[in-house]
């Protein structure tokens, strides 16, 4: 499917697709073998580091950051199809330095960071020399309502003292993770949406303790991982605060809009790959005297999947276009819509593909089982479906008052 793109965007799309097919796809099994053979699963995998060097030489590096001199200069609408390629070919995102949560954290630093923040943290992140994590979700409260967050950021002279417990801090297990973007309360007595602030916390700051790495349906996602982290009397300079006290929600909204577009388009890429596997399996497998592809129920599953993927893609591209033309706030209806639609669609497509594969679909012989586990988490990551649908309903009702 083609969209109206600039010549630069079309060129990057073609080059990324070629790189993904020729380099990233063959590297997937090498990645699995190297990870399995490693004495320490929580170390960088050599084949990925090699892919990064190749991507840099090809000019396929930091393709996000719309309208920034540090990125490729693409709009959200132009970058979105690149995310679909990254979703289809799983290693392509990290290979091009376009993987979460670093993309979101780099956007935070680009938009809201000081010159000091950019020099110390943004510059090495853009170079792929370090990685980062985003620390917002907490185990003791329903973090889908971010006003519930209990972690504290208290001023003490020329430092802030940080206390709290976070989990699902993706990327925390990677030894290259050097900085956390931490959200906590600076003023519990302020209005609800002015209580929170964001601050940069070095990974090696005294009082930071990674308690454990969490698994996703049994997958540990090494060497990236998702950490539960304790922050106990962690002291960081006042200058580490982002934008100002009480502006955490403002930063979060600026971070999440583009991130949701990226997630949704990568999810569509995963669904496309699942459909491709479903079709190949259906044409190769015989049961009860006929190919699966000749069975009416299987054909219906293939047809439904094709329609649902295309619908989700068009809605996501429309949301990206609205963000470019009207801004994140005005596009909140479309952003909320895709956040619900894309993961639910992909889960249905993956489930159908698993059914066609039978026993093979639930084991490690295809990417389907891991993909299902991954995508299932997106129905509450960056906000659960129920929160987005509630927002959509309120916005729709407002039109008809």
Secondary structure, 3 states (H helix, E strand, C coil): CCCCCCHHHHHHHHHHHHHHHHHHHHHHHHHHHHHHHCCCCCCCCHHHHHHHHHHHHCCCCCCCCCCCCCCCCCCHHHHHHHHHHHHHCCCHHHHCCCCCCHHHHHHHHHHHCCHHHHHHHHHHHHCCCCEEEEECCCCCCCCCCHHHCCCEEEEECCEEEEEEEEEEEECCCCCCEEEEEEEEECCCCCCHHHCEEEEEEECCCCCEEEEEEECECCECCCCCCEEEEEEEEEEEEHHHECCCCCCHHHHHHHHHHHHHHHHHHHHHHHHHHHHHHHHHHHHHCEECCEEHHHCHHHHHHHHHHHHHHHHHHHHHHHHHHHHHHHCCCCCHHHHHHHHHHHHHHHHHHHHHHHHHHHHHHHCCCCCHHHHHHHHHHCCCCCCCHHHHHHHHHHHHHHHCC
